[in-house]
């Protein structure tokens, strides 16, 4: 049994990489519901070495399998087969990793998809089987498994086909049968918090995680309004600190009332300009000569606050930006843009949110979603 997350040193990433390096193995077969680039990246080095011996079957039109994962497979020499059931109520859902030769086979069957979460982060369970093909029952088991999967293109020629080039992938993306990882579906909200005293003191379940995910790349900021319940992930924070959450270290601590929008976990952004010129470029910015810092540019956003999948409603939050580039603070690489917590401070100033991650999603020019989890 592979009990990922529940037992130390049990994770599917290790197991799948071991399968891919099994000596004297002639065939590699994956049958998967979902793939994402983060999952492919975890096994790409070993998968590249056996690309000419591999067949990969992946479900599409399921809201998860991404064009980026297909691009990643093509890049390492895998031409995956995709399975489109043409129904959201009936999708391809197995999670099969099998390697075999004429004499032996190793099969992993369970719940883990080829995603970062499936290989490493989620609580997943699978059985790892070692088969001896000289035994009739073992050989029959393997043959039924392999034949059923590999005959899918023949059995369902209209629904199962092979992708051989990036152009096909782009076409499937435009048709809505593959997802764009730059366009993020907002987390499903499991409930609504009622009243200002509502709170969730339950800390995330402690599990064993072998590796943390890689850093996010820059999201492409689109001018067009995004469809309902989706948004562009425009920023992801590092683990939240007391300063970010406005939790005082001691009674005398001066609470800033805001969160700095710095580099976070985003790659390649010039954070001193990124937020003002891209993320918040369409806001109605102005200065207030009566304010304590009259040089600061100010604007407001409408932000839904979602904490651990519970929505606390939509609030109007102030965003401030320091446009001065000739100051010591700017030259030292300090943050120029901040979000003031205002009336939502009572929701986020909680110790149980320490080390959580804040993700900022852009729905349109003025509407955003702040997710803390």
C-alpha positions in Angstrom: 0.0 0.0 0.0 1.1 3.6 -0.8 -0.5 5.8 1.8 0.7 9.2 0.6 0.4 11.9 3.3 -0.5 9.5 6.0 2.8 7.7 6.4 6.2 9.2 6.2 8.3 8.6 3.1 5.3 7.4 1.1 4.6 9.4 -2.0 3.7 8.5 -5.6 6.4 10.7 -7.1 9.0 8.3 -5.7 7.1 5.2 -6.7 6.4 6.4 -10.3 10.1 7.4 -10.7 11.1 4.0 -9.5 8.8 2.3 -12.0 10.4 4.4 -14.8 13.8 3.2 -13.9 12.9 -0.5 -13.6 15.7 -2.4 -15.3 15.0 -4.7 -18.3 11.6 -3.3 -18.9 10.1 -3.0 -22.4 6.8 -1.2 -22.0 5.4 1.7 -20.0 1.7 2.4 -19.8 -0.1 5.2 -18.1 -3.9 5.6 -17.9 -4.8 8.8 -16.2 -7.8 11.0 -15.5 -5.9 14.3 -15.1 -2.5 15.7 -15.9 -1.0 19.1 -15.1 2.4 20.5 -15.9 3.6 20.2 -12.3 3.0 16.5 -12.3 4.8 15.9 -15.6 7.8 17.9 -14.4 8.1 15.6 -11.4 8.9 12.6 -13.5 10.0 14.1 -16.8 13.7 13.3 -16.5 13.0 9.5 -16.2 10.1 9.6 -18.5 12.2 11.1 -21.3 14.6 8.2 -21.1 11.8 5.7 -21.9 9.6 7.9 -24.2 10.0 5.5 -27.1 8.6 2.7 -25.0 5.7 4.6 -23.4 2.0 5.0 -24.1 0.1 7.6 -22.1 -3.7 7.9 -22.1 -5.2 11.0 -20.5 -8.8 12.2 -20.0 -9.8 15.6 -21.4 -12.9 17.8 -21.3 -12.8 17.4 -17.5 -11.9 20.9 -16.3 -8.4 19.8 -15.1 -6.2 18.3 -17.8 -4.2 21.3 -19.1 -2.6 22.2 -22.4 0.6 23.0 -20.5 0.8 19.3 -19.5 0.4 18.1 -23.1 3.1 20.6 -24.2 5.4 19.2 -21.5 4.8 15.6 -22.7 5.4 16.5 -26.3 8.6 18.2 -25.4 10.1 15.1 -23.9 9.0 12.9 -26.8 5.7 11.5 -25.6 2.7 11.7 -28.0 -0.2 11.1 -25.6 -3.6 9.7 -26.4 -6.4 11.8 -25.1 -9.9 10.4 -24.2 -12.8 12.7 -24.7 -16.1 11.1 -23.5 -18.0 14.2 -24.7 -19.8 14.3 -21.4 -19.0 16.0 -18.1 -21.0 13.3 -16.3 -18.9 10.4 -17.7 -15.2 11.1 -17.7 -12.1 8.8 -17.9 -11.1 8.4 -14.3 -8.5 5.6 -13.8 -5.1 6.2 -12.3 -2.9 3.4 -13.7 0.9 3.3 -13.8 2.2 0.0 -15.3 5.6 -1.2 -16.5 6.1 -4.7 -18.0 8.3 -7.0 -20.0 7.8 -10.6 -21.2 8.5 -12.0 -17.8 7.4 -9.5 -15.2 5.3 -6.5 -14.5 4.8 -3.8 -11.9 1.5 -2.0 -11.6 0.4 0.9 -9.4 -3.4 1.4 -9.1 -5.1 3.9 -6.9 -6.1 7.5 -6.6 -3.0 9.5 -7.8 -3.2 11.5 -11.0 -0.2 13.0 -12.8 -0.4 16.3 -11.0 1.8 17.8 -8.3 -0.9 17.2 -5.7 -1.5 13.6 -6.9 2.2 12.7 -6.9 3.1 14.5 -3.7 0.8 16.7 -1.8 -2.7 15.2 -1.6 -3.7 12.4 0.7 -3.7 9.5 -1.8 -3.9 5.7 -1.6 -2.7 3.1 -4.1 -1.8 -0.6 -4.3 1.6 -1.5 -5.8 1.5 -4.9 -7.5 4.4 -7.1 -8.6 3.4 -9.6 -11.2 5.1 -12.8 -12.4 4.0 -13.4 -16.0 5.0 -17.1 -15.7 1.9 -17.5 -13.5 -1.3 -17.7 -15.5 -3.4 -15.6 -13.2 -0.8 -12.8 -13.1 -0.4 -12.8 -16.9 -4.1 -12.8 -17.5 -4.5 -9.8 -15.1 -1.8 -7.8 -16.9 -3.1 -8.7 -20.4 -6.6 -7.6 -19.6 -5.4 -4.3 -18.1 -3.1 -3.5 -21.0 -5.5 -4.7 -23.8 -8.4 -2.7 -22.4 -6.4 0.6 -22.3 -4.4 0.2 -25.5 -7.4 -0.7 -27.6 -9.3 2.4 -26.7 -8.4 4.2 -30.0 -9.8 1.2 -31.9 -12.8 0.8 -29.7 -13.7 4.5 -29.6 -12.1 6.0 -32.7 -14.2 9.2 -32.5 -13.3 9.8 -28.8 -9.7 8.6 -28.4 -6.9 10.0 -30.6 -3.2 10.8 -30.4 -1.7 14.2 -30.1 1.4 14.5 -32.2 2.1 18.3 -32.3 1.5 21.5 -30.4 -1.0 22.8 -33.0 -3.4 20.0 -32.1 -3.0 21.0 -28.4 -3.8 24.7 -29.1 -6.9 23.7 -31.1 -8.2 21.5 -28.1 -7.5 24.5 -25.8 -9.5 26.8 -28.0 -12.3 24.3 -28.1 -12.4 24.2 -24.3 -11.4 20.5 -24.1 -8.1 21.4 -22.4 -7.5 23.9 -19.6 -5.1 26.8 -19.6 -3.1 26.8 -16.3 -2.7 30.6 -16.5 -6.5 30.9 -16.2 -7.4 29.6 -12.8 -10.8 28.4 -11.6 -11.5 30.0 -8.3 -11.7 27.5 -5.4 -15.2 26.2 -4.7 -16.7 27.9 -1.7 -18.1 25.3 0.7 -20.1 27.8 2.8 -20.7 31.4 3.8 -19.5 32.9 7.1 -22.3 34.7 9.0 -21.5 37.7 11.1 -18.2 39.3 12.0 -17.6 36.8 14.8 -17.6 33.9 12.4 -14.3 32.1 12.3 -12.7 28.8 11.5 -10.1 27.8 14.0 -9.4 24.4 12.4 -5.8 24.3 11.3 -4.9 22.4 8.1 -4.5 18.7 8.6 -0.9 17.8 9.2 0.4 15.4 6.6 3.8 14.2 5.4 5.0 16.2 2.3 8.3 15.3 0.7 8.6 18.3 -1.6 7.1 21.7 -1.9 5.8 22.9 -5.4 8.0 25.0 -7.6 7.6 28.7 -7.9 4.8 30.1 -10.0 5.4 31.8 -13.3 4.0 35.2 -14.1 0.3 35.1 -15.0 -0.6 36.8 -18.3 -2.9 39.7 -17.4 -5.7 39.8 -19.9 -7.8 42.9 -20.7 -11.0 40.9 -21.4 -13.3 40.2 -18.5 -13.1 36.6 -17.3 -16.1 34.4 -17.1 -17.9 33.8 -13.8 -16.1 31.9 -11.1 -12.7 32.1 -12.8 -9.9 34.5 -12.6 -6.2 35.1 -13.4 -3.9 34.2 -10.6 -1.9 37.4 -10.4 0.0 36.9 -7.2 0.8 34.3 -4.6 2.5 35.1 -1.3 5.2 33.4 0.6 4.0 31.8 3.9 2.1 34.5 5.7 3.7 36.1 8.7 2.3 38.0 11.7 3.2 41.2 9.9 1.2 40.2 6.8 -1.8 39.1 8.9 -1.6 42.1 11.2 -1.1 40.0 14.3 0.8 41.9 17.0 4.0 40.4 18.4 3.3 42.1 21.7 0.9 44.7 23.1 3.2 47.6 22.0 3.4 46.4 18.3 2.4 49.0 15.8 -0.1 47.4 13.4 0.5 48.5 9.8 -3.0 47.7 8.6 -1.8 46.4 5.3 0.0 43.7 3.4 3.1 44.3 1.2 2.8 43.1 -2.4 6.3 42.0 -3.1 8.0 39.1 -5.1 6.1 36.4 -3.3 6.3 33.1 -5.1 6.1 34.7 -8.6 8.9 34.3 -11.0 10.3 37.1 -13.1 8.0 40.0 -12.0 9.4 43.5 -11.3 7.2 43.8 -8.3 7.9 47.5 -7.8 6.0 48.2 -11.1 4.1 45.0 -11.8 1.1 45.6 -9.6 0.6 49.3 -10.6 1.2 48.8 -14.3 -0.4 45.4 -14.8 -2.5 44.0 -12.0 -4.2 47.2 -11.0 -3.6 49.3 -14.2 -7.3 49.9 -14.9 -8.3 51.2 -11.5 -9.2 54.8 -10.9 -6.0 56.1 -9.2 -5.8 59.4 -7.5 -3.7 61.2 -4.8 -5.0 62.9 -1.6 -3.1 66.1 -0.7 -4.8 66.0 2.7 -3.5 62.5 3.5 -0.5 61.8 5.8 1.5 60.7 2.7 0.1 62.9 -0.1 2.4 61.4 -2.8 0.8 58.0 -2.6 -1.5 56.9 -5.3 -4.7 55.4 -4.1 -7.5 53.2 -5.6 -10.0 50.7 -4.4 -10.9 47.2 -5.4 -13.8 44.9 -4.7 -12.4 41.8 -3.1 -14.2 38.6 -2.1 -12.4 37.2 0.9 -12.3 33.4 0.9 -10.5 31.7 3.9 -10.1 28.0 3.9 -12.9 27.7 1.3 -15.4 29.7 3.3 -16.5 33.0 1.7 -16.7 36.0 4.0 -18.3 38.2 1.4 -17.1 41.1 -0.8 -15.3 44.1 0.7 -14.0 47.3 -0.7 -10.3 47.5 0.0 -7.8 50.3 -0.6 -4.7 49.8 -2.7 -1.8 52.2 -2.3 1.2 52.7 -4.6 4.3 54.8 -4.1 5.3 56.1 -7.5 8.6 57.7 -6.5 11.6 56.0 -8.0 14.3 58.4 -6.7 14.1 57.4 -3.1 16.4 55.2 -0.9 13.5 52.9 -0.3 13.0 52.3 -4.0 16.7 51.7 -4.6 16.8 49.2 -1.7 14.2 47.1 -3.5 11.3 47.7 -1.1 7.7 47.1 -2.0 5.8 50.0 -3.6 2.3 48.6 -3.6 0.1 47.5 -0.6 -3.4 46.4 0.1 -4.9 47.9 3.2 -7.0 45.4 5.2 -9.4 47.9 6.6 -12.6 46.3 7.8 -11.5 42.7 7.0 -8.6 42.8 9.5 -10.7 40.9 12.1 -11.0 38.1 9.6 -7.3 37.7 8.8 -5.5 38.6 12.1 -5.6 35.0 13.3 -2.7 32.8 14.4 -4.2 29.7 12.8 -3.5 31.4 9.4 0.2 31.7 10.0 2.2 30.0 7.2 -0.8 29.9 5.0 -0.6 31.2 1.5 -2.5 34.2 0.1 -3.5 34.0 -3.6 -4.9 37.1 -5.5 -7.1 36.4 -8.4 -8.2 39.0 -10.9 -11.7 38.6 -12.4 -11.9 41.9 -14.2 -10.6 45.4 -13.9 -12.1 46.1 -10.4 -13.2 42.7 -9.0 -10.7 40.4 -7.3 -10.8 37.4 -5.0 -8.4 36.9 -2.1 -7.9 33.3 -1.1 -6.1 32.3 2.1 -5.4 28.7 2.6 
